[in-house]
Structures are given as C-alpha cells and as structure tokens.
Amino acid sequence: MLKKMILLTGEIEAPHLTAILSHHAPALEIVWAADAAALATAVGDGLTGVRMIAVMSGVIVPSDVLGALDGPAYNFHPGPPEYPGSCVAGFAIYDGATSFGVTLHEMATKVDSGPIVEARRFDVPPGAKFQELEILAFEAVIQMFADYAPRLALDPAPLPHADIPWAGPLRTRAAADRLTEITSNLTEDEITRRYRAFG
C-alpha cells in the first residue's frame, strides 16, 4: 500500500498536480520537492511505501534513493523517446522535426534511459518556435499525468513497459547554450534557425 508520494516538479505545477493526485487518493501524503535539497528532506523519513514521480523536473535523483524505493520511480518527460535530455523542444525545432511528443518512463541512474511506459506524439506546427512547442509538450504532459494519476496514486504495482526504445543522443543545456552563440561565419539561414530553436 502506498503511504506517501514524493512529487518532483516546479512551483507552478505542484499545487495542480497535487490536487489531481489527492482527488483520487485523499489519504495519500503528497510531498512536493522542487530541488535536490527538498528531495533529501523528503526521503529523510525512509522510503517504505513511497512512490516518486517527476514531472518536467531537472532534479537528478541519486541512485541510492532510486534503489531504496519499493518500486520504480516515474518521470513525465516533455519530449519523445528520440529527444532525451534537456532543452529538447529547442533541439527538435533546430533539427526541423515534424513531430514531437511526451514520454512516461521509469527513472534510472542515467537520465532519460529507463524503460518506457508510453510515448504520445503530435505534429509540430509549421514555423513553430521553441516556446510554442514547449507549451504543446506541457499540455500533453499534464494530460498524460491526469490519465495515469489514478493508478499511480492507488496501485503500488509497477506500470507495464511498452516496446519502445530510447533513440538519439542525450541533449544537454550546455549544447543548447552553444547553439545560442552567433558568430560572423554563420549564414543568415543558420542564424534564423538558431533563433527559432533557442531564442
């Protein structure tokens, strides 16, 4: 039986996601953690009967914490399996991707590498900038979270895996930052491409 949920997410999302979970499991203790320090405090009382969910969070969960949980921790990733890592909406725009999506997967020591539960896809609107794609991904993550909330809040059994592999390199914020640099040797098309992708 689940006693507590540790919810790794941002300050804006936390109350809304907590309300969704509490609707299905009013007795479940839900602890919000926005950063590594808050996570350390949340796990201080032990992890028996605890489930951990990350929703669009940049917190890296230590391997010893993942190993101490009774079952898998889950991450709602605002990108499809071919875009693991950070700033992925920008990389998709930069690559000229015509489809994007969101992924629910088990958390593993390596970022965005655990078994995938589900991936949902949608078309990238023509001419979209990264902010527009991030909003679409945000909306898709919230819908996916709402769809899985009853089971995540009430059923301690692991979610079944889908036969979907991760693909593509792990994208990093450092690589995204490099693509924001404008130098004299860039073509006008490349400058426009970088602006649409990363601002």
Salt bridges, closest charged atoms under 4 A:
GLU82 OE2 - ARG121 NH1 2.81
ASP95 OD2 - ARG171 NH2 3.51
GLU106 OE2 - HIS161 NE2 2.60
ASP112 OD2 - HIS77 ND1 3.37
ASP112 OD1 - HIS105 NE2 3.29
GLU118 OE2 - ARG120 NE 2.88
ASP147 OD2 - ARG120 NH1 2.88
ASP155 OD2 - ARG151 NE 3.76
GLU190 OE1 - ARG193 NH1 3.34
GLU190 OE2 - ARG194 NE 2.83
